[in-house]
Amino acid sequence: MIRGGRVIDRTGEREADVAVGVDGTVVAVGVDLDLSGLGLDGARQLDATGCVVAPGLVDIHTHLREPGREEAETVETGSRAAALGGFTAVLAMPNTEPAIDSAAVVRQILDAGEAAGLCDVHVSGAITVGREGSALSPMGEMAQMGVHVFTDDGSGVQDDRLMRRALEYASGLPGPITLAQHCEVEALSDGGHMHEGEWSSRLGIPGIPPEAEELMVFRDIALARLTGARVHFQHLSTAGAVELVRQAKAKGLPVTSEATPHHFTLTHAEVASYDPVFKVNPPLRTAEDVAAVKAGLADGTIDAIATDHAPHAQEAKEAPFDHAPCGMLGLETALALAVTERVEPGVLPLPEVLAAMSWRPAEIAGMADTQGRPIAEGEPANIVVFDPAEEWTVDPAKLASRSRNTPYAGRTVRGKVRHTICQGRPTVLD
């Protein structure tokens, strides 16, 4: 029994208790629920006073590193970080070693997620074999195992004709099937390590122009129009890319998009420290780009907030900036960063933060039958309880990930997860 919280879901807001049964579903929602009357005598009671009770968060962009780079993260440690961050489901990216480009590797990750039992672990498959951009992967085989999203994340599909073939093939698979694109034209980004602009010139670091992202967004919008297939744009970072997606949506094209917390909280000025913790792909952009990403979230152009949780071993991130890998941790800080940043006037009300982190990503990734559901009788009990007012300071040493590469070390944020309930079972308590 979750007592005294403010329930927020896609149906609205209300003050209510929430009762969860042993079958993993919501038994009742109402004011001052009677345990004995519901047959729940002896049920554990969780205090939600001053807290928000919402559908569990869903991250559609998580790097769990297993198989191949378990020194940075495993399915179990990533799932633990997810639960502590309020997530009840994550979508594992396929840029592992080997890549998730076959039914065998899909099964390996699904089994590891079930063994961890801390959140629902879903899998995205690679669009091309080995993510090498040369030949299509056996998407049909993986789709039969429940894979709904395919992406070569970490690399955009460079070949225009191959991407068209992938979209046409996906359109014929049992679905819904979405192809998610890492938007980067490598001919423009090759050799770059940060945003191309004022700070790259000052620091003498080769830059990546925003056009590298925007050209691929433009291409895939055109291919979505040509094929009618669903395209999802990952981690939008430039004002131009946001505007292209806005125009495509206005025309009714089947496109969706996501943004990361670091792309609406940090700018390329952070790289002045030469600290590789701020190296990410796409790179941190300008203040104007940050404002455009926030505006895109506010008006619905950007559908989801995704973490792009990308752990790296400490020795890898301590390399010189131009040799260090790209990526930042995100699972345990995403909700707090979104809650903290939304206070700017007119940017993003709390219910819209939850929409972008729960039910909308669940719909994009084909999880809407179990995740992001309304908190109502008979629905799956995937729930997060968090205090939107509690302040806390990010301490890398206290994070559950095997890695420590967070750019928010020492930063005070607001919004703290109190309880996470996955399939009716508490995975986080206080």
C-alpha positions as CSV (number, residue, x, y, z in Angstrom):
1,M,0.0,0.0,0.0
2,I,1.4,3.4,-1.1
3,R,-0.1,6.0,1.3
4,G,-0.7,9.7,0.9
5,G,0.9,10.5,-2.4
6,R,0.0,12.8,-5.4
7,V,-0.8,10.4,-8.2
8,I,0.2,11.8,-11.7
9,D,-0.4,9.7,-14.8
10,R,-1.7,10.3,-18.3
11,T,-5.3,10.6,-16.9
12,G,-4.4,13.6,-14.7
13,E,-3.6,14.3,-11.0
14,R,-5.3,13.3,-7.8
15,E,-4.5,12.7,-4.1
16,A,-4.8,8.9,-3.5
17,D,-3.5,5.8,-1.9
18,V,-2.5,3.0,-4.3
19,A,-2.9,-0.7,-3.3
20,V,-0.8,-3.3,-5.1
21,G,-1.7,-7.0,-5.0
22,V,0.5,-10.1,-5.0
23,D,-0.3,-10.7,-8.6
24,G,1.7,-7.5,-9.6
25,T,-1.3,-5.4,-10.5
26,V,-2.9,-2.4,-9.0
27,V,-5.8,-3.5,-6.7
28,A,-7.3,-0.1,-5.9
29,V,-6.7,3.6,-6.0
30,G,-8.5,6.0,-3.7
31,V,-8.5,8.1,-0.6
32,D,-7.9,6.4,2.8
33,L,-8.1,2.9,1.4
34,D,-9.0,0.2,3.9
35,L,-6.5,-2.7,3.9
36,S,-8.8,-5.2,5.4
37,G,-11.7,-4.3,3.1
38,L,-9.3,-5.1,0.1
39,G,-8.1,-8.3,1.6
40,L,-4.6,-6.9,2.1
41,D,-4.3,-7.3,5.8
42,G,-0.6,-7.2,6.7
43,A,0.5,-5.5,3.5
44,R,3.7,-3.5,3.6
45,Q,2.8,0.2,3.8
46,L,5.0,2.8,2.0
47,D,4.9,6.4,3.0
48,A,4.4,8.8,0.0
49,T,3.6,11.9,2.0
50,G,4.8,14.9,0.0
51,C,5.7,12.7,-2.9
52,V,4.5,12.0,-6.5
53,V,3.3,8.6,-7.4
54,A,3.7,8.0,-11.1
55,P,4.0,5.2,-13.7
56,G,7.6,3.9,-13.7
57,L,10.1,5.7,-15.9
58,V,11.1,4.1,-19.2
59,D,14.5,4.8,-20.7
60,I,14.7,4.0,-24.4
61,H,18.5,4.7,-24.7
62,T,20.6,2.7,-22.3
63,H,24.1,1.2,-22.8
64,L,24.4,-1.8,-20.6
65,R,27.8,-2.8,-22.2
66,E,27.2,-6.5,-21.8
67,P,28.4,-8.5,-23.6
68,G,32.0,-7.4,-24.2
69,R,32.7,-4.5,-21.9
70,E,31.6,-5.8,-18.5
71,E,34.4,-3.8,-16.8
72,A,32.2,-0.7,-17.4
73,E,28.7,-2.1,-16.8
74,T,26.7,-5.3,-16.7
75,V,23.0,-5.9,-17.2
76,E,22.7,-6.4,-13.4
77,T,24.6,-3.2,-12.4
78,G,22.8,-1.1,-15.1
79,S,19.5,-2.5,-13.9
80,R,20.4,-1.5,-10.4
81,A,21.2,2.0,-11.4
82,A,17.9,2.1,-13.4
83,A,15.8,1.1,-10.4
84,L,17.5,3.7,-8.2
85,G,16.7,6.3,-10.8
86,G,13.0,5.3,-10.8
87,F,13.1,3.3,-14.1
88,T,11.0,0.2,-14.4
89,A,12.1,-0.5,-18.0
90,V,15.1,0.2,-20.1
91,L,15.9,-0.4,-23.8
92,A,19.4,-1.8,-24.2
93,M,21.4,-0.4,-27.1
94,P,23.1,-2.9,-29.5
95,N,26.6,-1.4,-29.7
96,T,28.0,-4.3,-27.6
97,E,30.8,-6.7,-28.5
98,P,29.5,-8.7,-30.3
99,A,26.7,-6.4,-31.5
100,I,23.1,-7.3,-30.8
101,D,22.5,-8.4,-34.4
102,S,21.2,-11.9,-33.9
103,A,18.6,-13.9,-31.9
104,A,21.3,-15.5,-29.8
105,V,22.6,-12.2,-28.5
106,V,19.1,-10.9,-27.9
107,R,18.3,-14.0,-25.8
108,Q,21.5,-13.5,-23.8
109,I,20.5,-10.0,-22.8
110,L,16.9,-10.9,-22.1
111,D,18.0,-13.8,-19.9
112,A,20.4,-11.6,-18.0
113,G,17.7,-9.0,-17.4
114,E,15.3,-11.6,-16.1
115,A,18.0,-13.0,-13.8
116,A,18.7,-9.5,-12.4
117,G,15.0,-8.9,-11.7
118,L,15.5,-5.2,-11.0
119,C,13.7,-3.7,-14.0
120,D,12.3,-4.9,-17.3
121,V,15.2,-5.1,-19.7
122,H,14.2,-4.8,-23.4
123,V,16.6,-5.1,-26.3
124,S,17.1,-3.1,-29.5
125,G,18.6,-4.9,-32.4
126,A,21.2,-3.6,-34.8
127,I,20.0,-2.4,-38.2
128,T,23.1,-3.8,-39.9
129,V,25.3,-6.8,-39.3
130,G,27.9,-5.9,-36.7
131,R,26.7,-2.3,-37.0
132,E,29.1,-2.0,-39.9
133,G,26.6,-0.3,-42.2
134,S,27.1,-2.8,-45.1
135,A,24.4,-5.5,-44.9
136,L,21.0,-5.7,-43.2
137,S,20.8,-7.7,-40.0
138,P,18.2,-10.5,-39.6
139,M,15.6,-8.1,-38.2
140,G,12.7,-10.5,-38.8
141,E,14.4,-13.1,-36.6
142,M,14.9,-10.6,-33.8
143,A,11.4,-9.1,-34.2
144,Q,9.9,-12.6,-33.6
145,M,11.6,-12.5,-30.2
146,G,9.9,-9.2,-29.3
147,V,12.4,-6.7,-30.5
148,H,10.5,-3.5,-31.6
149,V,13.4,-1.0,-32.1
150,F,16.4,-1.3,-34.4
151,T,19.3,1.0,-34.4
152,D,23.0,1.1,-35.2
153,D,23.4,3.6,-32.3
154,G,26.9,4.9,-32.0
155,S,27.0,5.0,-35.8
156,G,24.4,6.4,-38.1
157,V,23.6,4.3,-41.2
158,Q,25.6,6.2,-43.8
159,D,24.4,4.5,-47.0
160,D,21.1,6.2,-48.2
161,R,20.0,3.2,-50.2
162,L,20.7,0.7,-47.4
163,M,18.7,2.9,-45.0
164,R,15.8,3.0,-47.5
165,R,15.9,-0.8,-47.7
166,A,15.9,-1.1,-43.9
167,L,12.8,1.0,-43.6
168,E,11.0,-0.9,-46.3
169,Y,11.9,-4.2,-44.8
170,A,10.8,-3.0,-41.3
171,S,7.5,-1.9,-42.7
172,G,6.6,-5.5,-43.5
173,L,7.5,-6.9,-40.0
174,P,4.9,-7.6,-37.3
175,G,5.1,-4.5,-35.2
176,P,5.0,-1.8,-34.5
177,I,8.7,-1.6,-35.6
178,T,10.7,1.6,-35.3
179,L,14.1,2.3,-36.7
180,A,16.0,4.7,-34.4
181,Q,18.8,6.7,-35.9
182,H,22.0,8.1,-34.5
183,C,22.1,11.2,-36.6
184,E,25.6,11.8,-37.8
185,V,27.1,12.2,-41.3
186,E,30.5,10.8,-40.7
187,A,32.1,12.6,-43.6
188,L,31.4,15.9,-41.7
189,S,32.1,14.6,-38.2
190,D,35.2,12.5,-38.8
191,G,38.1,13.7,-36.6
192,G,35.9,16.0,-34.5
193,H,35.7,15.7,-30.7
194,M,33.4,18.5,-29.6
195,H,31.0,21.1,-31.1
196,E,32.5,23.1,-33.8
197,G,32.3,26.7,-32.8
198,E,33.7,29.4,-30.5
199,W,35.0,27.0,-27.8
200,S,36.6,24.5,-30.2
201,S,38.5,27.4,-31.8
202,R,39.7,28.6,-28.4
203,L,40.7,25.2,-27.2
204,G,42.3,24.0,-30.4
205,I,40.1,20.9,-30.4
206,P,38.7,19.8,-33.8
207,G,35.0,20.3,-33.9
208,I,31.8,18.6,-35.2
209,P,29.5,21.0,-37.0
210,P,25.7,20.9,-36.3
211,E,25.2,20.1,-40.0
212,A,26.5,16.6,-39.4
213,E,23.4,15.9,-37.4
214,E,21.0,18.0,-39.4
215,L,21.8,16.5,-42.8
216,M,20.9,13.0,-41.6
217,V,17.8,14.2,-39.8
218,F,16.7,15.8,-43.2
219,R,17.5,12.6,-45.1
220,D,15.6,10.3,-42.8
221,I,12.6,12.6,-42.7
222,A,12.6,12.3,-46.5
223,L,12.9,8.5,-46.3
224,A,10.1,8.3,-43.7
225,R,7.9,10.2,-46.2
226,L,9.0,7.8,-49.0
227,T,8.5,4.5,-47.2
228,G,5.8,5.4,-44.6
229,A,8.0,3.6,-42.0
230,R,8.4,4.8,-38.4
231,V,11.7,6.7,-37.7
232,H,12.9,7.8,-34.3
233,F,15.7,10.4,-34.0
234,Q,18.0,9.8,-31.1
235,H,19.6,12.4,-28.8
236,L,18.7,15.6,-30.8
237,S,21.2,18.3,-29.9
238,T,20.9,21.2,-32.4
239,A,18.3,23.9,-33.0
240,G,18.3,23.0,-36.7
241,A,17.5,19.4,-36.0
242,V,14.7,20.2,-33.6
243,E,13.1,22.5,-36.2
244,L,13.3,19.9,-38.9
245,V,11.5,17.4,-36.7
246,R,8.9,20.1,-35.8
247,Q,8.2,20.7,-39.5
248,A,8.0,16.9,-40.2
249,K,5.5,16.4,-37.4
250,A,3.4,19.3,-38.7
251,K,3.1,17.4,-42.0
252,G,2.0,14.3,-40.2
253,L,5.0,12.2,-40.9
254,P,5.7,9.1,-38.7
255,V,8.7,10.5,-36.8
256,T,9.5,10.8,-33.1
257,S,12.5,12.1,-31.2
258,E,14.3,12.2,-27.9
259,A,16.7,14.5,-26.0
260,T,19.1,13.7,-23.2
261,P,19.4,15.6,-19.9
262,H,23.0,16.6,-20.8
263,H,21.8,18.3,-24.0
264,F,19.4,20.5,-22.0
265,T,21.6,21.2,-19.0
266,L,25.2,21.6,-20.3
267,T,26.9,23.6,-23.1
268,H,30.2,23.3,-25.0
269,A,31.7,25.8,-22.6
270,E,32.1,22.9,-20.1
271,V,34.9,21.5,-22.3
272,A,37.1,24.4,-21.4
273,S,38.4,22.2,-18.5
274,Y,39.6,19.6,-21.1
275,D,37.9,17.0,-18.8
276,P,36.8,14.0,-21.0
277,V,33.8,13.5,-18.7
278,F,32.2,16.2,-20.9
279,K,33.0,14.4,-24.1
280,V,29.8,12.9,-25.6
281,N,28.4,12.2,-29.1
282,P,26.6,14.2,-30.3
283,P,28.7,16.8,-28.5
284,L,27.5,19.4,-26.0
285,R,26.3,22.4,-28.1
286,T,25.6,26.1,-27.6
287,A,23.3,27.9,-25.2
288,E,21.0,28.6,-28.2
289,D,20.9,24.9,-29.0
290,V,20.1,24.1,-25.3
291,A,17.2,26.6,-25.4
292,A,15.9,25.0,-28.7
293,V,16.0,21.5,-27.1
294,K,14.0,22.8,-24.1
295,A,11.5,24.5,-26.4
296,G,11.2,21.2,-28.4
297,L,10.3,19.4,-25.2
298,A,7.9,22.1,-24.2
299,D,5.9,22.0,-27.4
300,G,6.0,18.3,-28.0
301,T,8.4,18.3,-30.9
302,I,10.7,16.1,-28.8
303,D,8.7,13.2,-27.5
304,A,11.0,11.7,-24.9
305,I,13.8,12.3,-22.4
306,A,16.3,9.5,-22.8
307,T,19.4,9.1,-20.7
308,D,21.9,7.8,-23.3
309,H,23.5,6.2,-20.2
310,A,27.0,5.4,-21.4
311,P,29.4,4.0,-18.7
312,H,33.1,3.8,-19.3
313,A,35.9,2.4,-17.2
314,Q,37.8,5.0,-15.3
315,E,41.1,4.4,-17.1
316,A,39.4,4.9,-20.5
317,K,37.8,8.3,-19.5
318,E,41.2,9.5,-18.0
319,A,42.8,9.4,-21.4
320,P,43.6,12.7,-23.2
321,F,40.4,14.4,-24.5
322,D,41.0,13.5,-28.2
323,H,41.6,9.8,-27.2
324,A,38.9,9.4,-24.6
325,P,35.6,7.6,-25.5
326,C,32.3,9.5,-25.7
327,G,29.6,9.1,-23.1
328,M,28.2,10.0,-19.7
329,L,26.2,8.2,-16.9
330,G,22.6,9.1,-16.8
331,L,20.2,6.7,-15.2
332,E,20.4,7.8,-11.6
333,T,20.4,11.6,-12.3
334,A,18.0,11.9,-15.2
335,L,14.8,12.5,-13.3
336,A,16.3,15.0,-10.9
337,L,17.9,17.0,-13.7
338,A,14.6,17.1,-15.5
339,V,12.7,18.1,-12.4
340,T,15.4,20.7,-11.5
341,E,15.5,22.3,-15.0
342,R,11.7,22.4,-15.5
343,V,11.4,25.3,-13.0
344,E,12.2,27.8,-15.7
345,P,8.9,29.7,-16.5
346,G,6.9,28.0,-19.2
347,V,9.4,25.2,-20.0
348,L,8.0,21.9,-18.8
349,P,5.3,21.2,-16.1
350,L,5.9,18.2,-14.0
351,P,3.2,16.1,-15.7
352,E,4.9,16.7,-19.0
353,V,8.3,15.6,-17.5
354,L,6.6,12.4,-16.6
355,A,5.0,12.0,-20.0
356,A,8.4,12.4,-21.6
357,M,10.0,9.9,-19.2
358,S,7.3,7.3,-18.9
359,W,4.3,6.7,-21.2
360,R,5.5,8.4,-24.4
361,P,8.9,6.5,-24.5
362,A,6.9,3.3,-23.7
363,E,4.8,3.9,-26.8
364,I,7.8,4.6,-29.0
365,A,9.5,1.4,-27.9
366,G,6.5,-0.9,-28.1
367,M,6.2,-1.3,-24.3
368,A,2.9,0.4,-23.9
369,D,1.1,-2.8,-22.9
370,T,3.0,-3.0,-19.6
371,Q,4.9,0.3,-19.1
372,G,3.7,3.8,-18.6
373,R,0.2,2.6,-17.9
374,P,-2.3,4.6,-15.9
375,I,-2.3,4.0,-12.2
376,A,-5.7,2.3,-12.0
377,E,-7.3,-0.9,-10.9
378,G,-6.2,-3.9,-12.9
379,E,-3.2,-2.2,-14.5
380,P,0.4,-3.5,-14.1
381,A,2.1,-2.1,-11.0
382,N,5.2,-0.5,-12.5
383,I,5.4,2.6,-10.3
384,V,7.9,5.2,-9.1
385,V,7.5,7.3,-6.0
386,F,9.7,10.4,-5.7
387,D,9.9,13.6,-3.7
388,P,10.1,16.5,-6.2
389,A,11.3,18.9,-3.5
390,E,14.1,16.9,-1.9
391,E,17.6,18.3,-2.7
392,W,20.6,16.0,-3.0
393,T,24.2,16.3,-4.3
394,V,25.5,14.0,-7.0
395,D,28.3,11.8,-5.6
396,P,29.9,9.5,-8.2
397,A,31.1,7.1,-5.5
398,K,27.6,6.5,-4.4
399,L,26.2,5.6,-7.8
400,A,25.3,2.0,-8.6
401,S,27.0,1.9,-11.9
402,R,30.4,0.1,-12.3
403,S,31.6,3.4,-13.8
404,R,31.9,6.9,-12.4
405,N,31.8,9.1,-15.5
406,T,29.1,11.6,-14.5
407,P,29.5,15.2,-15.5
408,Y,27.3,16.3,-12.5
409,A,29.7,15.4,-9.6
410,G,29.1,17.9,-6.8
411,R,26.0,19.4,-8.4
412,T,23.0,19.9,-6.2
413,V,19.7,18.8,-7.8
414,R,16.1,18.5,-6.7
415,G,13.9,15.4,-7.0
416,K,14.8,12.2,-5.2
417,V,13.4,8.7,-5.9
418,R,12.0,7.1,-2.7
419,H,10.5,3.9,-3.9
420,T,10.4,1.9,-7.2
421,I,8.0,-0.9,-7.8
422,C,8.5,-3.2,-10.8
423,Q,5.9,-5.8,-11.6
424,G,4.4,-5.3,-8.2
425,R,7.7,-5.9,-6.3
426,P,9.6,-3.2,-4.5
427,T,13.0,-2.9,-6.0
428,V,13.9,0.3,-4.2
429,L,12.6,1.2,-0.7
430,D,13.5,4.6,0.8
